[in-house]
Amino acid sequence: IRWSRQDLMRRLADLGLTPFPSQTNFLLTQVPEEVDASTLYNQLKQKNIFVRYFNEESLRDKIRISIGSKKENDVLISSIKDILGK
């Protein structure tokens, strides 16, 4: 999980998202200002990729992503690229 977490953090940052440091099995990740976090959440959900979105004032620009296997993380990154048009 440690390697997967570090790899996922780097790959999310490469896409313009900002993952917060973590020692857990998930990453709280701030999405870029030009992207609505709830929209990203819903578009991932439509692709059967389940992340968490919290509709609370201090968390509305963030999603929480559980650390998955290499394959699951690859699918996540590919889907976020598609959604962001990268």
C-alpha positions as CSV (number, residue, x, y, z in Angstrom):
1,I,0.0,0.0,0.0
2,R,2.8,2.4,0.7
3,W,4.3,2.1,-2.8
4,S,0.8,2.4,-4.3
5,R,-0.1,5.4,-2.2
6,Q,3.1,7.2,-3.2
7,D,2.7,6.3,-6.9
8,L,-1.0,7.4,-6.9
9,M,0.0,10.7,-5.2
10,R,2.5,11.4,-7.9
11,R,0.2,10.5,-10.7
12,L,-2.7,12.6,-9.3
13,A,-0.3,15.6,-8.9
14,D,0.7,15.2,-12.5
15,L,-2.9,15.7,-13.5
16,G,-3.2,18.9,-11.4
17,L,-4.9,17.4,-8.4
18,T,-3.4,18.0,-4.9
19,P,-3.3,15.0,-2.7
20,F,-2.6,15.7,1.0
21,P,0.1,13.7,2.8
22,S,-1.3,10.5,4.2
23,Q,-0.3,7.4,6.1
24,T,-3.6,5.7,5.6
25,N,-5.2,3.6,2.9
26,F,-6.8,6.6,1.3
27,L,-5.9,10.1,-0.1
28,L,-7.8,13.3,0.5
29,T,-7.3,15.1,-2.8
30,Q,-8.1,18.7,-3.7
31,V,-9.3,19.1,-7.3
32,P,-8.2,22.0,-9.5
33,E,-10.3,25.2,-9.2
34,E,-11.6,24.8,-12.7
35,V,-13.1,21.4,-11.9
36,D,-16.1,20.9,-9.7
37,A,-15.4,18.1,-7.2
38,S,-19.0,16.9,-7.1
39,T,-19.0,16.6,-10.9
40,L,-15.8,14.7,-10.9
41,Y,-17.2,12.4,-8.3
42,N,-20.4,11.8,-10.3
43,Q,-18.6,11.2,-13.6
44,L,-16.3,8.7,-11.8
45,K,-19.3,7.0,-10.3
46,Q,-20.9,6.7,-13.8
47,K,-17.7,4.7,-14.7
48,N,-18.2,2.5,-11.7
49,I,-15.3,4.1,-9.9
50,F,-16.3,4.9,-6.4
51,V,-14.6,7.7,-4.5
52,R,-16.0,9.8,-1.6
53,Y,-17.4,13.3,-1.9
54,F,-18.4,15.2,1.2
55,N,-20.8,18.1,0.7
56,E,-19.4,20.1,3.6
57,E,-18.1,23.6,3.3
58,S,-14.4,22.8,3.9
59,L,-14.5,19.7,1.8
60,R,-16.5,20.7,-1.3
61,D,-13.4,21.0,-3.5
62,K,-12.0,17.6,-2.5
63,I,-12.6,13.9,-3.1
64,R,-11.3,11.0,-1.0
65,I,-9.7,8.1,-2.9
66,S,-9.1,4.7,-1.5
67,I,-5.7,3.2,-2.4
68,G,-6.4,0.3,-4.8
69,S,-4.3,-2.3,-6.7
70,K,-2.0,-1.1,-9.5
71,K,-4.7,-2.1,-12.0
72,E,-7.4,-0.2,-10.1
73,N,-5.3,2.9,-9.7
74,D,-4.4,2.7,-13.5
75,V,-8.2,2.7,-14.3
76,L,-8.8,5.6,-11.9
77,I,-6.0,7.7,-13.4
78,S,-7.1,6.9,-17.0
79,S,-10.7,7.9,-16.1
80,I,-9.7,11.1,-14.5
81,K,-7.6,12.0,-17.6
82,D,-10.6,11.4,-19.8
83,I,-12.8,13.5,-17.6
84,L,-10.4,16.3,-17.4
85,G,-9.6,16.1,-21.1
86,K,-5.9,15.4,-20.6
